[in-house]
Amino acid sequence: MMTDPQPAFVLVRPQMGENIGAAARAMLNFGLARMRLVDPRDGWPNPRAVAMASGAAGRVLDHAGVFPTTAEAVADCDYVFATTARGRDLTKPIFTPEEAMTRTRDMLAEGRKVAVLFGPERAGLENDDIARANAIISVPVNPEFASLNLAQAVLLTAYEWRRQTVPAVPEALSLAGTEMASQIEIEKLGDHYEERLEEAGFFFPPVKAEGMKLNLRNLWSRMPLTRADVQTLHGILRQIVRHRDGKP
């Protein structure tokens, strides 16, 4: 199991084994493995949860702690979040999942233990559960349909945890077995097109020819071309010229 500091995700009175298994999968997807269960309706262990966890996520269930009450599940924690759209009659700070997981990361770095409560599928956390939390996590969902599935709520929170702890690459280019084209390769591609376009009378009128060539060069330099792309563009132009000249 993972030994790095991370929050405990506490499923309070979960009703369906399938949702427990789906929550375990969502947790492991984003590097979380500390699950706690409070009084699961159908007892524990639950074969439907194991079937839904499917493979590696089963280890999250294998190490899940089971507690009779919410108070006992969070007794060793220094700070507790409750995920809910309710509890507005209780005075507590309310955070988005992103801000909550940022604070969680900082508290864990200080050696504090953090838990996140998730309520049962039908009605969510009761006020007695929420009263034991220090703060509320509220997802900015459609107010006309605010209900989230248990596994969805776990996934959203786990995703924000992962975002706060693993630097994300804002943009990446997946190369399918090739490399990016070098500057000289792009330069030769530009030469090839400029030569053929010159033959075709594209650069007209003459007074605008230099500006048109400059714009074309700039176009090539802006494009993130791979070597395969360059070869394809050369091949397209050669085929057009052959067709123009009546060659097969």
C-alpha positions as CSV (number, residue, x, y, z in Angstrom):
1,M,0.0,0.0,0.0
2,M,1.0,3.6,-0.5
3,T,2.9,5.1,2.5
4,D,3.0,8.8,1.4
5,P,0.9,11.2,3.5
6,Q,-2.6,11.4,2.2
7,P,-6.1,12.0,3.5
8,A,-8.5,9.2,4.6
9,F,-11.7,9.0,2.6
10,V,-14.5,8.0,4.9
11,L,-17.7,6.5,3.4
12,V,-20.4,7.0,5.9
13,R,-23.1,4.3,5.9
14,P,-22.7,3.4,2.2
15,Q,-25.6,1.4,0.9
16,M,-24.5,-0.4,-2.2
17,G,-21.4,-2.5,-2.6
18,E,-21.0,-1.5,-6.2
19,N,-20.6,2.1,-5.1
20,I,-18.0,1.2,-2.6
21,G,-16.1,-0.6,-5.3
22,A,-16.4,2.3,-7.7
23,A,-15.2,4.7,-5.0
24,A,-12.2,2.5,-4.5
25,R,-11.4,2.6,-8.2
26,A,-11.7,6.4,-8.3
27,M,-9.4,6.7,-5.3
28,L,-6.7,4.5,-6.8
29,N,-7.0,6.3,-10.1
30,F,-5.7,9.4,-8.4
31,G,-3.2,7.8,-6.0
32,L,-5.3,7.4,-2.9
33,A,-5.6,4.2,-0.9
34,R,-6.8,5.1,2.6
35,M,-10.5,4.2,2.7
36,R,-12.6,3.9,5.9
37,L,-16.2,2.6,6.1
38,V,-18.8,3.6,8.7
39,D,-21.5,1.0,9.2
40,P,-21.9,-0.3,5.6
41,R,-25.6,-1.3,5.1
42,D,-24.9,-4.7,3.7
43,G,-22.0,-5.6,6.0
44,W,-18.4,-6.1,5.3
45,P,-16.7,-7.6,3.3
46,N,-19.0,-7.1,0.4
47,P,-18.5,-9.3,-2.8
48,R,-20.2,-6.7,-5.0
49,A,-17.7,-4.1,-3.9
50,V,-14.8,-6.4,-4.7
51,A,-16.3,-7.2,-8.2
52,M,-16.7,-3.5,-8.9
53,A,-13.3,-2.6,-7.7
54,S,-11.9,-4.9,-10.4
55,G,-8.3,-5.8,-10.0
56,A,-5.7,-3.5,-8.4
57,A,-8.3,-1.3,-6.7
58,G,-9.3,-4.4,-4.6
59,R,-6.3,-3.6,-2.4
60,V,-8.0,-0.4,-1.3
61,L,-10.9,-2.5,-0.1
62,D,-8.5,-5.1,1.5
63,H,-7.0,-2.4,3.8
64,A,-10.2,-0.5,4.4
65,G,-11.0,0.2,8.1
66,V,-14.5,-0.5,9.2
67,F,-16.1,1.5,12.1
68,P,-19.5,1.5,13.8
69,T,-19.8,5.3,14.0
70,T,-18.5,8.4,12.3
71,A,-17.0,9.6,15.5
72,E,-14.8,6.5,15.8
73,A,-13.8,6.7,12.1
74,V,-12.3,10.1,12.5
75,A,-11.2,9.9,16.1
76,D,-7.5,10.0,15.2
77,C,-7.8,12.9,12.7
78,D,-6.8,16.5,13.3
79,Y,-9.1,18.0,10.6
80,V,-12.2,16.7,8.9
81,F,-14.0,17.8,5.8
82,A,-17.6,16.9,5.1
83,T,-18.8,16.7,1.4
84,T,-22.3,17.9,1.3
85,A,-24.8,20.2,-0.3
86,R,-26.7,20.3,3.0
87,G,-25.7,21.5,6.5
88,R,-26.2,25.2,5.7
89,D,-27.8,25.6,9.1
90,L,-24.4,24.7,10.7
91,T,-21.9,27.5,10.8
92,K,-18.8,26.1,9.1
93,P,-16.3,27.3,6.4
94,I,-17.2,26.0,3.0
95,F,-14.5,25.2,0.4
96,T,-14.5,24.0,-3.2
97,P,-12.8,20.6,-3.7
98,E,-9.8,22.3,-5.1
99,E,-9.3,24.6,-2.1
100,A,-10.0,21.8,0.3
101,M,-7.4,19.6,-1.2
102,T,-4.9,22.4,-1.2
103,R,-5.4,22.9,2.5
104,T,-5.2,19.1,3.0
105,R,-1.8,19.0,1.3
106,D,-0.5,21.7,3.6
107,M,-1.9,20.2,6.7
108,L,-0.4,16.8,5.9
109,A,2.9,18.4,5.3
110,E,2.7,19.7,8.8
111,G,2.2,16.1,10.1
112,R,-1.6,16.5,10.7
113,K,-4.1,13.8,9.8
114,V,-7.0,14.7,7.6
115,A,-10.2,12.9,6.7
116,V,-13.0,13.6,4.1
117,L,-16.5,12.4,4.9
118,F,-18.8,11.1,2.1
119,G,-22.5,10.5,2.8
120,P,-24.8,7.6,1.9
121,E,-26.2,7.5,-1.5
122,R,-29.9,8.2,-0.8
123,A,-29.7,11.3,1.5
124,G,-26.1,12.2,2.0
125,L,-24.5,13.0,5.4
126,E,-26.8,13.8,8.4
127,N,-26.2,16.9,10.5
128,D,-24.8,14.7,13.2
129,D,-22.1,13.6,10.9
130,I,-21.5,17.2,9.5
131,A,-21.3,18.5,13.1
132,R,-18.1,16.4,13.6
133,A,-16.4,18.1,10.6
134,N,-14.3,21.2,10.7
135,A,-15.3,22.4,7.3
136,I,-17.6,21.6,4.3
137,I,-16.6,20.7,0.8
138,S,-19.2,21.9,-1.7
139,V,-19.0,21.1,-5.4
140,P,-20.3,23.8,-7.7
141,V,-22.9,21.7,-9.5
142,N,-26.1,22.6,-11.2
143,P,-28.4,23.9,-8.4
144,E,-31.4,22.3,-10.2
145,F,-29.8,18.9,-9.9
146,A,-27.2,19.0,-7.2
147,S,-27.2,15.3,-6.3
148,L,-23.9,13.5,-6.9
149,N,-23.4,9.7,-6.9
150,L,-21.1,8.6,-4.1
151,A,-18.4,7.4,-6.5
152,Q,-18.7,10.7,-8.5
153,A,-18.1,12.7,-5.3
154,V,-15.1,10.6,-4.4
155,L,-13.7,10.9,-7.9
156,L,-14.0,14.7,-8.0
157,T,-12.3,15.1,-4.7
158,A,-9.6,12.6,-5.5
159,Y,-8.9,14.3,-8.8
160,E,-8.4,17.6,-7.0
161,W,-6.0,15.9,-4.6
162,R,-4.0,14.6,-7.5
163,R,-3.9,18.0,-9.1
164,Q,-2.5,19.5,-5.9
165,T,0.2,16.9,-5.4
166,V,1.4,16.0,-8.9
167,P,2.4,18.8,-11.2
168,A,0.3,18.6,-14.3
169,V,1.6,19.2,-17.8
170,P,-0.8,21.8,-19.3
171,E,-0.2,20.6,-22.9
172,A,1.6,17.6,-24.2
173,L,2.1,16.3,-27.7
174,S,1.9,12.6,-28.2
175,L,4.3,11.5,-31.0
176,A,3.2,8.4,-32.9
177,G,6.6,6.8,-33.5
178,T,8.3,9.8,-35.0
179,E,10.2,12.9,-33.9
180,M,9.7,16.6,-34.3
181,A,11.0,18.1,-37.5
182,S,14.3,20.0,-37.3
183,Q,14.6,23.6,-38.4
184,I,16.5,22.6,-41.5
185,E,13.8,20.2,-42.5
186,I,11.1,22.9,-42.1
187,E,13.4,25.3,-44.0
188,K,13.6,22.8,-46.9
189,L,9.9,22.3,-46.9
190,G,9.4,26.0,-47.2
191,D,11.9,26.1,-50.1
192,H,10.0,23.3,-51.9
193,Y,6.6,25.0,-51.6
194,E,8.0,28.4,-52.4
195,E,9.6,27.1,-55.6
196,R,6.5,25.3,-56.8
197,L,4.2,28.2,-56.0
198,E,6.5,30.5,-57.8
199,E,6.2,28.2,-60.9
200,A,2.4,28.3,-60.5
201,G,2.3,32.1,-60.4
202,F,1.0,32.2,-56.9
203,F,3.2,35.2,-55.8
204,F,1.3,37.9,-57.6
205,P,1.4,40.8,-58.0
206,P,5.2,41.1,-57.9
207,V,5.1,44.0,-55.5
208,K,3.5,41.8,-52.8
209,A,5.6,38.7,-53.5
210,E,8.1,39.2,-50.7
211,G,5.4,39.8,-48.1
212,M,3.5,36.7,-49.3
213,K,6.7,34.6,-49.0
214,L,7.4,35.9,-45.5
215,N,3.9,35.0,-44.4
216,L,4.3,31.5,-45.8
217,R,7.6,31.0,-44.0
218,N,5.9,32.3,-40.8
219,L,3.1,29.8,-41.3
220,W,5.6,26.9,-41.4
221,S,7.4,28.0,-38.3
222,R,4.2,28.3,-36.3
223,M,3.2,24.7,-37.0
224,P,4.5,21.9,-34.7
225,L,5.5,19.6,-37.5
226,T,6.9,16.2,-37.1
227,R,9.3,14.6,-39.6
228,A,6.4,12.4,-40.8
229,D,4.3,15.6,-41.3
230,V,7.1,17.2,-43.4
231,Q,7.5,14.0,-45.5
232,T,3.7,14.0,-46.1
233,L,3.6,17.6,-47.2
234,H,6.5,17.1,-49.5
235,G,4.7,14.0,-51.0
236,I,1.5,15.9,-51.4
237,L,3.2,18.7,-53.4
238,R,5.1,16.2,-55.6
239,Q,1.9,14.4,-56.4
240,I,0.2,17.6,-57.4
241,V,3.0,18.5,-59.7
242,R,3.1,15.1,-61.3
243,H,-0.6,15.2,-61.9
244,R,-0.3,18.7,-63.4
245,D,2.5,17.4,-65.7
246,G,0.4,14.4,-66.8
247,K,2.6,11.9,-65.0
248,P,1.2,8.8,-63.2
